[in-house]
Amino acid sequence: MAKAKTQHVCRECGAVSPKWAGQCGDCGAWNTLEEAVPATPSGPRGGYAGEVAGMTRLGEVEAGEVPRTGTGLSELDRALGGGLVHGSVVLLGGDPGIGKSTLLLQTLAMLPVDDTLYVTGEESAQQISMRARRLGLAVDGLRLLTETQVENVIATCERERPRVLVIDSIQTLYTAALQSAPGSVGQVRESAAALVRLAKQRGITVILVGHVTKDGQLAGPRVLEHMVDTVLYFEGDPDGRYRMLRAVKNRFGAVNELGVFAMLENGLKAVSNPSAIFLSRHQGPVPGSVVMVTREGTRPLLVEVQALVSESHAPQPRRITVGLEQNRLTMLLAVLHRHGGVALFDQDVFINVVGGVRVTETAADLPMLAAALSSFRDRPLPQEMLAFGEVGLAGEIRPVPNGEERLREAAKHGYTRAIAPAANAPRKPIKGMEVVAVSRLSEVLDAL
């Protein structure tokens, strides 16, 4: 059998070299040549099935609903946008030991055994069996394949015709067309491309498990995230109880959807009311604690923002945030000094979001200032009160998206008073909820 020819392509300028070199001869960049399979000029081009694609008018395309298959885990279905889509490719990333294999094994156990295939390149069949028994899963008929060559995986899928294929993990697969080691940039890219073609040709739902780097990013080439349809990140403290599944890309649903799971002895369990776990249960009002309503995808979520303000004995006071943006806290404290008359230049300010939630939206501006001011004055705020809103540099309170939906979610959890931007005030009164509409920072200080 003839040896497959390979070439090296510069990822910066696209120059082609017959062999690897430390520096690209065209653009001069270092360590940018990656092994790739040369494209053959002959053969079919166009769609996944090999036929030449014809031009179609957009108005002639039927915009029907995408058929989905429920996984049996409500929080996973939420992150996916409603369930698994036939012919889609999902990339699941997360830290080692966070529970990726456990989640996928539980998912396959809830689907018909004849429709699934679990391909593992990291663990043996005995290890998978031990995990299934420890979790108490009925997976006696689950089809398992221990293989690392992508050509053999595709051949098995052509023969067995599964509807859901799990690859654990994409970094362990390799293609015989390349000579580099599994896990290299070229191997990951070519293996993923072959599995994407398989998914589109046969209508198979492919779930790829991806490793992450020490920075928390998916390992391998960035193009891997562009090739797949959905990218999910499994987050959480491995020593903690709760895990969060966040969708950062989804061609069939909303991005930034959040699914919450609890890690129990018998596996992961979906948390239907995550707001309850992100709120501390104080026996009485405490200084520096404010509840806000944030949004994760299409879900309003109640979280608690805590602040601790203490006198600083260092030349440079500290500004530390956990779950929020640190630079934004520095800016808000300057706004509080300029437009509110409260100076914290000699105070250390610590801000934390309870439960390990990351809040990236500007609706956290008002809760951060309220919590910091409450801690600085040592005056607790009412437990049944919450706040949300964006604070501008001119001291104005700007509206945030879906304000009325946030207020209704807070009313469901028993909150009776809310400080919100005037533009987010509901048109009709919400039963049991008093909304204090504010438009300037001075009005916020009076309301507090």
C-alpha positions in Angstrom: 0.0 0.0 0.0 1.4 3.4 -1.0 2.4 5.7 1.7 0.1 8.7 2.0 1.8 12.0 1.1 1.7 14.9 3.6 2.6 18.5 3.5 3.1 21.3 6.0 1.0 24.4 5.9 1.7 27.7 7.7 -1.3 28.7 9.8 -0.3 32.4 9.5 0.0 32.9 5.7 -1.1 29.5 4.3 2.3 28.8 2.6 2.9 25.1 1.7 6.2 23.4 2.5 7.1 19.7 1.7 8.6 19.3 5.1 8.5 20.8 8.5 10.8 23.8 9.4 11.0 26.0 12.4 10.4 29.1 10.4 8.1 29.8 7.5 10.0 30.7 4.5 7.3 33.1 3.2 6.1 35.1 6.2 9.0 34.4 8.6 6.8 33.3 11.5 8.2 30.7 13.9 6.6 27.4 14.8 3.6 27.9 12.5 4.0 24.9 10.1 1.4 22.2 10.7 1.1 18.8 9.1 -1.9 18.5 6.7 -3.2 16.2 4.0 -2.9 17.7 0.5 -6.2 18.1 -1.3 -6.4 16.0 -4.4 -7.5 17.9 -7.6 -9.6 15.0 -8.8 -12.7 13.6 -7.1 -16.0 15.0 -6.1 -16.3 18.5 -4.7 -19.2 20.3 -3.2 -21.7 18.8 -0.6 -21.0 16.2 2.0 -22.5 13.4 -0.2 -20.1 14.2 -3.1 -22.6 15.8 -5.4 -22.2 19.3 -6.9 -24.3 21.8 -4.9 -26.8 23.8 -6.9 -27.9 27.3 -6.3 -31.1 27.8 -4.2 -33.2 30.8 -3.4 -33.6 31.4 0.3 -37.3 31.9 0.0 -37.7 28.4 -1.5 -36.0 26.7 1.5 -38.5 25.3 4.0 -37.9 26.6 7.5 -39.3 23.7 9.4 -38.5 22.9 13.0 -35.3 20.9 13.7 -36.1 17.4 14.9 -34.6 16.8 18.3 -34.1 13.8 20.6 -34.5 14.3 24.4 -31.5 13.1 26.5 -33.5 12.5 29.7 -31.6 15.2 31.5 -33.5 18.4 31.5 -30.5 20.7 32.2 -28.5 19.1 29.4 -31.5 19.6 27.0 -31.6 23.2 28.1 -27.9 23.8 27.3 -28.4 22.1 23.9 -31.4 24.2 23.1 -34.0 21.5 23.5 -32.2 18.2 22.8 -29.9 16.4 20.4 -30.2 17.4 16.8 -29.7 14.7 14.2 -26.6 15.2 12.1 -25.1 17.8 14.5 -21.7 17.7 16.2 -21.3 18.7 19.8 -18.0 19.5 21.5 -17.9 19.1 25.3 -15.0 20.5 27.2 -14.0 20.6 30.8 -11.3 20.1 33.4 -10.1 16.6 34.2 -12.3 14.8 36.7 -15.2 17.3 36.3 -17.7 14.6 35.2 -17.7 14.7 31.4 -17.6 10.9 30.9 -20.1 10.5 33.7 -22.5 12.9 32.1 -22.3 11.2 28.7 -22.5 7.7 30.1 -25.7 8.7 31.9 -27.1 10.2 28.7 -26.4 7.1 26.7 -28.0 5.0 29.4 -31.3 6.9 28.9 -31.3 6.4 25.1 -32.2 3.2 23.2 -29.2 0.9 23.4 -29.4 0.1 19.6 -29.1 3.8 18.8 -25.8 4.6 20.6 -22.1 3.9 20.3 -19.5 4.9 22.9 -16.0 5.1 21.5 -13.3 5.5 24.2 -9.6 6.0 23.6 -8.6 7.0 27.1 -10.2 4.3 29.2 -10.5 0.5 28.9 -13.8 -1.4 28.6 -13.3 -2.6 32.2 -13.0 1.0 33.5 -16.2 2.0 31.7 -18.0 -1.0 33.1 -16.8 -0.2 36.6 -18.1 3.4 36.3 -21.5 2.2 35.0 -21.9 -0.2 37.9 -20.9 2.4 40.4 -23.5 4.7 39.1 -26.1 2.0 39.0 -26.8 2.4 35.3 -28.6 -0.2 33.2 -26.2 -0.3 30.3 -25.9 -4.0 29.6 -26.7 -3.5 26.0 -24.6 -0.3 25.4 -22.3 -0.7 22.5 -18.7 0.1 23.4 -15.7 0.4 21.1 -12.1 1.0 22.3 -10.4 2.4 19.2 -8.2 5.4 18.4 -7.9 5.3 14.6 -10.6 7.4 13.1 -10.8 5.3 9.9 -11.8 2.3 12.0 -14.3 4.3 14.0 -16.0 5.5 10.7 -16.0 1.9 9.3 -17.7 0.7 12.5 -20.3 3.4 12.3 -21.0 2.6 8.6 -21.6 -1.0 9.7 -23.5 -0.5 12.9 -25.4 2.7 12.0 -25.8 4.3 15.4 -27.8 7.5 15.8 -25.7 8.9 18.7 -21.9 8.6 18.6 -19.7 9.6 21.6 -16.0 10.1 21.1 -14.0 10.2 24.4 -11.9 12.0 23.5 -11.0 13.7 20.2 -7.4 14.2 21.3 -6.8 10.5 21.4 -7.9 9.9 17.8 -5.5 9.8 14.9 -5.7 9.4 11.1 -3.4 7.1 9.2 -3.0 9.9 6.6 -0.8 11.9 9.0 2.4 10.8 10.6 2.3 13.1 13.7 1.3 11.9 17.1 -2.3 11.8 18.4 -3.3 15.0 20.0 -1.3 17.2 17.6 -2.9 20.1 15.8 -3.0 18.3 12.5 -4.4 15.0 13.9 -7.1 16.8 15.9 -8.2 18.9 12.9 -8.3 16.0 10.4 -10.0 13.6 12.8 -12.7 16.1 13.7 -13.2 16.9 10.0 -13.7 13.2 9.2 -16.3 12.9 12.0 -18.1 16.0 10.9 -18.4 14.6 7.4 -19.8 11.3 8.9 -22.3 13.2 10.9 -23.6 15.2 8.0 -23.7 12.3 5.6 -25.4 9.7 7.8 -27.4 12.1 10.1 -25.5 10.8 13.2 -25.4 13.0 16.3 -21.7 13.1 17.2 -20.5 14.2 20.7 -16.8 15.0 21.0 -15.1 15.2 24.4 -12.3 17.8 24.3 -9.4 18.4 26.6 -8.8 21.9 28.0 -5.5 23.7 28.7 -4.4 25.2 32.0 -6.0 28.5 30.9 -9.4 26.7 30.6 -9.5 26.9 26.8 -10.2 23.9 24.6 -6.9 22.2 23.6 -6.1 21.9 19.9 -6.6 24.2 17.0 -9.1 27.0 17.3 -10.7 25.8 14.0 -12.1 22.9 16.0 -14.7 25.1 17.6 -15.7 26.5 14.2 -16.2 23.1 12.7 -18.7 21.8 15.3 -22.3 23.0 15.7 -22.4 23.3 19.5 -19.7 24.0 22.1 -20.4 23.2 25.7 -18.1 23.9 28.7 -18.5 21.8 31.9 -17.5 24.0 34.8 -17.3 23.8 38.6 -15.0 22.8 41.4 -14.1 19.1 41.3 -14.2 19.1 45.1 -17.5 20.8 45.1 -21.0 19.5 44.7 -22.4 21.5 41.8 -21.5 21.5 38.2 -22.5 24.0 35.5 -22.8 23.3 31.8 -22.5 26.4 29.7 -23.2 26.7 26.0 -20.8 29.2 24.3 -21.8 28.3 20.7 -25.0 26.7 19.4 -26.2 26.8 15.8 -29.6 25.3 16.9 -30.3 27.3 20.0 -29.5 30.2 22.2 -25.9 30.8 23.4 -24.9 31.3 27.1 -27.5 28.8 28.2 -26.7 27.3 31.6 -27.5 23.9 32.9 -26.9 23.1 36.6 -26.1 19.7 38.0 -25.5 18.3 41.4 -22.8 15.6 41.7 -24.2 12.8 43.9 -23.0 9.3 44.7 -25.1 7.8 41.9 -24.0 10.4 39.3 -25.2 13.8 38.1 -28.7 15.0 38.9 -30.3 18.0 37.2 -31.1 21.0 39.4 -34.4 22.4 38.4 -34.3 25.5 40.6 -30.7 26.7 40.6 -31.6 30.1 42.2 -32.1 28.3 45.5 -28.5 27.1 45.7 -26.9 30.4 44.8 -28.6 32.3 47.6 -27.2 32.2 51.1 -29.6 31.5 53.9 -28.8 34.1 56.5 -30.8 34.0 59.7 -31.1 37.8 59.6 -30.0 40.8 57.5 -26.3 41.1 57.2 -24.2 44.1 55.8 -22.7 43.8 52.4 -25.3 41.3 50.9 -27.5 42.1 47.9 -29.5 39.8 45.6 -29.6 40.4 41.9 -31.3 38.8 38.9 -29.0 37.9 36.1 -29.7 36.1 32.9 -28.0 33.0 31.6 -29.3 32.5 28.0 -33.0 32.4 28.3 -33.2 31.7 32.0 -33.4 34.5 34.7 -31.3 33.5 37.7 -31.2 34.9 41.2 -27.7 35.2 42.7 -26.3 36.9 45.8 -23.5 39.5 45.5 -21.5 39.9 48.7 -19.1 42.8 49.5 -16.5 43.3 52.2 -15.1 46.8 52.7 -12.4 47.3 55.2 -9.7 49.9 56.0 -6.6 49.4 53.9 -3.1 49.6 55.5 -1.3 49.2 52.2 -0.1 52.0 49.9 -2.4 50.7 47.2 -5.9 49.6 48.3 -6.9 46.2 46.9 -9.8 45.7 44.5 -10.6 42.0 44.2 -13.6 40.4 42.5 -14.6 36.7 42.2 -17.2 36.1 39.5 -17.2 39.7 38.3 -14.9 41.9 36.3 -12.3 43.6 38.4 -11.8 46.7 36.2 -15.5 47.4 36.2 -15.4 47.5 40.0 -12.6 50.1 40.0 -14.7 52.2 37.5 -17.9 51.9 39.6 -16.0 53.0 42.8 -14.9 56.1 40.9 -18.5 56.9 39.9 -19.6 56.4 43.5 -17.0 58.9 44.6 -17.7 61.5 41.9 -21.5 61.4 41.8 -22.4 59.9 45.2 -19.9 61.6 47.4 -18.7 58.3 49.0 -14.9 58.0 48.9 -13.4 54.5 49.2 -9.9 55.3 48.1 -8.5 54.2 51.5 -10.5 51.0 51.7 -10.0 47.5 50.5 -13.0 46.3 48.5 -13.7 42.6 48.0 -16.7 41.4 45.8 -17.9 37.8 45.5 -20.8 36.1 43.7 -22.0 33.2 45.9 -22.0 29.7 44.4 -19.1 30.3 41.9 -21.3 31.8 39.2 -19.7 34.1 36.7 -21.7 37.3 35.9 -20.5 39.1 32.8 -23.5 41.4 32.1 -23.7 45.0 33.2 -26.8 44.4 35.3 -24.4 43.7 38.2 -23.3 47.3 38.5 -26.0 48.4 40.8 -25.8 45.4 43.1 -22.0 45.8 43.4 -22.3 49.4 44.5 -25.2 48.6 46.9 -23.3 45.8 48.5 -20.1 47.8 48.8 -22.0 50.8 50.3 -23.9 48.5 52.8 -20.6 46.9 54.0 -18.9 50.3 54.2 -21.7 51.9 56.3 -22.2 48.6 58.2 -25.9 48.8 57.5 -27.7 45.7 56.3 -30.2 45.9 53.5 -33.6 44.2 53.8 -33.6 40.6 52.9 -36.6 40.8 50.7 -35.0 43.5 48.5 -33.0 43.1 45.3 -31.4 45.3 42.7 -30.1 45.3 39.1 -29.1 47.9 36.6 -26.2 49.4 34.7 -24.4 52.4 36.1 -22.9 54.9 33.6 -19.9 57.2 34.0 -22.2 60.2 34.3 -24.0 58.7 37.2 -27.1 57.6 35.2 -28.8 54.3 35.7 -29.2 52.5 32.4 -31.7 49.8 31.5 -30.8 46.1 31.0 -32.5 43.6 28.7 -35.6 41.7 29.9 -36.2 43.9 33.0 -39.8 42.9 33.5 -39.0 39.2 33.2 -36.4 39.6 35.9 -38.8 41.3 38.2 -41.4 38.5 37.7 -38.8 35.9 38.5 -37.9 37.7 41.7 -41.6 37.9 42.7 -41.9 34.1 42.3 -39.1 33.7 44.9 -40.8 35.9 47.5 -39.0 39.2 47.0 -41.2 42.2 47.6 -39.0 45.2 46.8 -36.7 45.9 43.8 -34.5 48.8 42.8 -34.4 48.9 39.0 -33.7 51.3 36.2 -36.7 53.6 35.4 -36.7 52.3 31.8 -37.2 48.7 33.1 -40.2 49.6 35.3 -43.1 47.3 34.4 -46.1 48.8 32.6 -48.5 46.9 34.8 -47.9 46.4 38.5 -46.5 43.1 39.6 -48.5 41.5 42.4 -46.6 41.6 45.6 -43.7 43.5 44.2 -42.8 47.2 44.9 -40.5 48.5 42.2 -38.4 51.6 43.0 -37.6 53.1 39.6 -34.3 55.1 39.6 -32.5 57.1 36.9 -29.6 58.6 38.8 -27.1 57.4 41.3 -28.3 59.9 43.8 -31.8 58.3 43.7 -30.2 54.9 44.4 -28.5 56.2 47.5 -31.8 57.7 48.7 -33.6 54.5 48.1 -31.0 52.5 50.0 
